[in-house]
């Protein structure tokens, strides 16, 4: 298998993991709160899959505006097929994430932080929110707050370079996690585990040069919310 083929399959596999990562915390929350009285919406699964595969695979091929237009047309066709079975707000929310991914093509390199926030915070957060709302028919702070915390934490790991401000951010995250525990959004064990996870990941990156993709950190972080 040559390197190009390997990279292709690696990105397709990453797309699958990205797709699954959107579902981890929503389904943890659903089953943890005994809200599992639902049926799978396959049209929504396809829409979510379109976002994941575009983000991790298609975008790397540098698609032009005509391809993006065709991709959007396919999405609109899916909307027409599922309009009666899927909440319009969910449809719009998912499509907005796709449009944001389209827009990253035009972001200048000096604004790389904007793309990072779109890729690793905004899109994962709101895709999970759309999935949760579809199957729970409501959204609560107990769902949104831990989800946002994990996605913020993984972005922090991505940008940790050992500067003084980076360590201040670690302390701030620890303080925020403590506040969320005191407010009852996460358990003591979960808050401690998340802080340890972020600190260890950041220090390994700084001193041992051990780091991986944001996708990996997000998957681990979402599973930590099980605790």
C-alpha positions in Angstrom: 0.0 0.0 0.0 1.6 3.3 -1.1 1.6 6.4 1.1 -1.2 8.2 -0.8 -3.5 5.2 -0.4 -2.6 4.9 3.3 -3.4 8.6 3.8 -6.7 8.2 2.0 -7.8 5.3 4.2 -6.5 7.0 7.3 -8.7 10.1 6.5 -11.7 7.9 5.8 -11.1 6.1 9.1 -10.8 9.5 10.8 -14.1 10.5 9.3 -15.8 7.5 10.9 -14.3 8.3 14.3 -15.3 11.9 13.9 -18.9 10.8 13.1 -18.9 8.5 16.2 -17.3 11.2 18.4 -20.4 13.4 17.9 -22.6 10.7 19.4 -20.5 9.6 22.4 -21.7 12.1 25.0 -25.3 12.4 23.7 -25.8 8.7 24.0 -23.9 8.5 27.3 -26.3 11.2 28.6 -29.4 9.5 27.1 -28.7 6.1 28.6 -27.4 7.5 31.9 -30.7 9.4 32.4 -32.9 6.6 31.1 -34.1 8.6 28.1 -33.5 5.8 25.6 -37.1 5.7 24.2 -36.2 6.6 20.6 -35.7 5.3 17.1 -32.7 6.1 14.9 -33.3 8.8 12.4 -31.3 7.5 9.4 -31.6 10.7 7.4 -30.0 12.6 10.3 -27.3 10.0 10.5 -26.5 10.7 6.8 -26.5 14.5 7.4 -24.1 14.1 10.4 -22.0 11.7 8.3 -21.8 14.3 5.5 -20.3 16.8 8.0 -17.8 14.3 9.4 -16.5 13.1 6.0 -16.3 16.6 4.6 -14.3 17.8 7.7 -11.8 14.9 7.8 -11.6 13.8 4.2 -13.1 15.8 1.5 -11.8 19.2 2.7 -8.2 17.8 2.4 -8.9 17.4 -1.3 -9.4 21.2 -1.6 -12.9 21.1 -3.2 -13.9 24.1 -5.2 -17.1 26.1 -4.9 -18.9 24.0 -7.5 -18.3 20.9 -5.5 -19.5 22.6 -2.3 -22.6 23.7 -4.1 -23.3 20.1 -5.2 -22.7 18.9 -1.7 -25.2 21.5 -0.4 -27.7 20.4 -3.0 -27.5 16.8 -1.7 -28.1 18.1 1.8 -31.1 20.1 0.6 -32.5 16.9 -1.0 -32.1 15.1 2.3 -34.0 18.0 4.0 -36.9 17.5 1.6 -37.0 13.8 2.3 -36.8 14.1 6.1 -38.5 17.5 6.7 -41.5 16.0 8.5 -39.4 13.7 10.7 -36.6 16.1 11.8 -36.9 19.3 13.7 -36.2 22.3 11.4 -33.9 23.9 14.0 -31.8 20.7 14.0 -31.6 20.8 10.2 -30.5 24.4 10.2 -28.0 23.8 13.0 -26.3 20.9 11.1 -26.2 22.8 7.9 -24.6 25.8 9.6 -21.7 23.5 10.7 -21.3 22.4 7.0 -21.2 26.1 5.9 -18.6 26.9 8.5 -16.4 24.1 7.2 -16.9 25.5 3.7 -15.7 28.9 5.0 -12.5 27.6 6.4 -11.1 27.5 2.9 -11.0 31.3 2.9 -9.5 31.8 6.4 -6.0 33.3 6.2 -3.2 31.5 8.0 -2.7 34.3 10.5 -6.2 33.6 11.7 -5.5 29.9 12.2 -7.1 30.1 15.7 -10.5 30.8 14.0 -10.3 27.6 12.0 -9.2 25.6 15.1 -12.2 26.9 17.0 -14.5 26.0 14.1 -13.0 22.5 13.7 -12.4 21.5 17.3 -14.9 23.5 19.3 -17.9 24.9 17.4 -18.6 22.0 15.0 -18.1 19.1 17.5 -20.1 20.9 20.2 -23.1 21.9 18.0 -23.2 18.5 16.2 -23.5 16.8 19.6 -26.2 19.3 20.7 -28.2 18.6 17.4 -28.0 14.9 18.0 -29.0 15.1 21.7 -32.0 17.4 20.9 -33.2 15.0 18.2 -33.3 12.0 20.5 -34.1 13.7 23.8 -36.4 16.5 22.4 -34.9 19.0 24.9 -31.5 20.4 25.9 -30.4 21.0 29.4 -27.4 22.8 31.0 -26.4 19.5 32.5 -25.8 18.3 29.0 -24.4 21.4 27.4 -21.9 22.5 30.1 -19.9 19.3 30.4 -19.8 19.0 26.6 -18.4 22.5 26.2 -15.9 21.9 29.0 -14.4 18.9 27.2 -14.2 20.6 23.9 -12.6 23.7 25.5 -10.1 21.4 27.3 -9.1 19.7 24.0 -8.5 23.0 22.3 -6.4 24.1 25.2 -4.2 20.9 24.9 -3.8 21.6 21.1 -2.5 25.1 21.8 -0.4 24.3 24.9 3.2 25.2 24.2 4.6 25.7 27.7 4.4 29.5 27.8 3.4 31.2 31.1 0.0 32.1 29.7 -0.6 28.4 28.8 0.0 27.4 32.5 -2.4 30.2 33.5 -5.0 28.6 31.2 -4.5 25.2 32.9 -5.1 26.8 36.2 -8.2 28.6 34.9 -9.6 25.4 33.4 -9.0 23.7 36.8 -10.9 26.5 38.5 -13.7 26.4 36.0 -14.0 22.6 36.5 -14.2 23.1 40.3 -17.0 25.7 39.8 -19.0 23.3 37.6 -18.6 20.6 40.2 -19.9 22.9 42.9 -22.8 23.9 40.7 -23.6 20.2 40.3 -23.0 19.9 36.5 -20.3 17.2 36.9 -19.2 14.8 39.7 -16.1 15.3 41.8 -14.4 12.3 40.2 -15.2 13.5 36.7 -13.9 17.0 37.4 -10.6 15.6 38.9 -10.3 13.1 36.0 -10.7 15.8 33.3 -8.2 18.2 35.0 -5.7 15.3 35.3 -6.3 14.3 31.7 -5.6 17.9 30.4 -2.6 18.5 32.6 -1.0 15.1 31.8 -1.7 15.5 28.1 -0.3 19.1 28.1 2.9 18.1 30.0 3.5 15.1 27.8 3.2 17.3 24.8 5.6 19.9 26.3 8.3 17.7 27.9 8.1 14.4 26.0 6.8 15.7 22.7 4.0 13.2 22.8 0.9 14.6 21.2 -1.9 13.4 18.9 -4.9 14.8 17.1 -7.7 16.8 18.6 -10.1 14.1 17.5 -8.3 11.6 19.8 -8.4 14.0 22.7 -12.1 14.7 22.1 -13.0 11.0 22.1 -11.1 10.4 25.3 -12.6 13.5 26.9 -16.1 12.5 26.0 -15.6 9.0 27.5 -14.3 10.6 30.7 -17.7 12.2 31.1 -19.0 8.7 31.8 -17.3 8.8 35.2 
